[in-house]
Amino acid sequence: MNRSQPASGQPMDRVDGVAKVTGQARYAAEYPQDGLLYGSVVSSSIASGQVLNIDCAAALQVPGVALVLTHRNRPHLASYDDSYSDQDAAEGSPFRPLYNDRVLYSGQPLALVVAENLELARYAGSLIKIDYLQDSHHTDLLAELGNSHAAPAELPKPRGDFQGQFAAAPVRIEASYSTPSEHHNPMEPHASTVIYQPDGSLEIHDKTQGTQNCQDYLHKVFDLPKEKIRVLASFVGGAFGSGLRPQYQLPLAVMAALKLKRSVRVTLTRQQMFTFGYRPRTLQRLRLGADAEGRLLAVSHEATAQTSRFEDFTEHVVEWSGMLYQCDNIALDYRLTPLDVYTPLDMRAPGAALGLIGLECAMDELAVASGIDPVQLRRINFADSNGNEGKPYSSKELQACYDEGSAAFGWEQRNPEPRSMRQGHRLVGWGMAGGVWEAMQMKASAKARFDSQGKLTVSSATTDIGTGTYTVMTQIAADAAGVAVEDTRFLLGDSSLPTAPLQGGSFTVSSVGSAVRQACLVLRAKLVQAARERFPELANAEQETFVFEGGSLKVDAHCYPVAEVLEASDDGALEVQIDTEPGAQREGFATATHSAVFVEVLVDEALGSVRVNRVVSAVAAGRVINPKTARSQILGGVVWGMGMALQEETQTDHTLGRIMNHSLAEYHIPVNADVGDIQVLFVREEDEIVNELGSKGVGEIGIVGVAAAVANAVYHATGRRVREFPITLDKVLP
Ligand code: MOS
């Protein structure tokens, strides 16, 4: 670390890196507890119907089995019947495990077996016999399109005259795309360890993106006072949206703990990771009209997505088509089709990762139809304001993404003719796409404390789902407080800490980072004041020259013990807690991150195989706090985008209404051998409006547009336009 520079902006290693690679970091299912009991979930084998009987006798006879919970003997729950919803809930009535005898989807938890160890619980679960009255079910979006309804989402109003302008446009594209359901599958499966305290309060280690959301959920559903529920998530092994809502293992573990007055852990199996939220299957229809110079005259984006029968899951699928490019005639439509499945859930760049497949593939088709280079077509249609909101962007360095991305990739060498480029026996395809994601900010709070040892401890209830939050908050705090990063520690993942939003939406740096910065700035002013009072010779020294390091205050060449600086303060420490919210300066502006992704594929037509050989992702996300962890976010997003393009697909046997490939053996994602070279560029983007850090967040932008860029590269390589994702071998073979 270069001491002469602020910590922010430097590629600092993860502060939790050593704990993670040495196994010291504990995840939700790894907390030991004397007398802990283990729960195993028994899932429904039908997709729709009624439970007539659950025969638990054989399971209960297994020595070591403490309990079998079903809808018949679960404890009474305060708000199981009403509509209390968690922070990321969809419209409708949330799924309640073990609520009644109705089966709403295949894989639904119908019983929890609790035993002295997990193996016993699973074995006993296999002895449970469930009799059903089976109803007919519908799980195929294509077969149920006739039963769709308008999504309960506030779409931007239509602008101009799409129909008239599209009909008259010299160049027209009309194309439909389909995308499959996908499941999050973080490395760490969902788990909850509920530690039952002697006073009846619960200390819970949960796999979640929001400890306070889980605390509030348990408070409402179980009618427990909040003081009796503490939810912790010190480390989270990936989540990607799967932890935005409390998942069913949490209430099941709590039910068992309350009923038995014992500590209980419930872990889901990998197969059970396919029994709750996911990215929904969609059908998208794009119509683009342009003039002979490539200027967009008319844009229409219609999407239909599947949802469950009990909730209407909505996300922003089509909005991007009304804002990414300049166009005055826009028509957007978004519909939902209820099926006998679980409700979909936000998954990394929810909506955008889907909608940009449609928009950016259609833009590539338009480029081909109008004979304009795909990058040039996008430059021609650059929008410096968000047409949906009628507001200028606070910043939008997307043109720099085109410039720097295409230069790094060597795009000018591209022969636009499909099938024109080869490497040995393989066809080479070069494709690109743009990306966009929101730059949001939420209310957040943080506490900063500086003690007589010279240690700065900053805390907020946010989580770190692998994004690097521990590290970037340490950097932001150290800079704002004037304390060395080595003396700075950030605490998170605990519902008892100052209020923070869910970790999601790429808004943790903007929201929690702003609170951390504010708290540490105020703390620094107090420290400086205390130092000046104690050491009068510092009265005229500039505040910026005060540096706290290794237990000393250093001002220019002089050194003062921190203990003496803090002599007069209570407990020999200073503490500040601050609440922040989005600034009023944002109101007149639209705020978003952008990207341009360039992809090289190598296609072997004899095998139908597609290798993503090279990717350049150029990202405009404001100021980057930590180039190392930010790059990792983009790398992960790019790899996932490759999977969306070529591999990922949750397959359902519609006869059984059941997911078939519910394992990582059959649910395909890219492995190391599938991934070629990935170059990440952050273009310079100054933004004084978006938030006080000028930093927009990088958790999601990395995935957006990647799948379209791969598809466009496959077209360039082969001359075949695959519009049905993923682009598997069978669709590539001539
Ligand atoms: Mo993200 S889908 O907001 O975890």
Boltz pocket constraint, residues with backbone or C-beta under 6 A from the ligand:
constraints:
  - pocket:
      binder: B
      contacts: [[A, 209], [A, 239], [A, 240], [A, 241], [A, 242], [A, 244], [A, 346], [A, 347], [A, 348], [A, 349], [A, 350], [A, 503], [A, 504], [A, 505], [A, 506]]
      max_distance: 6.0
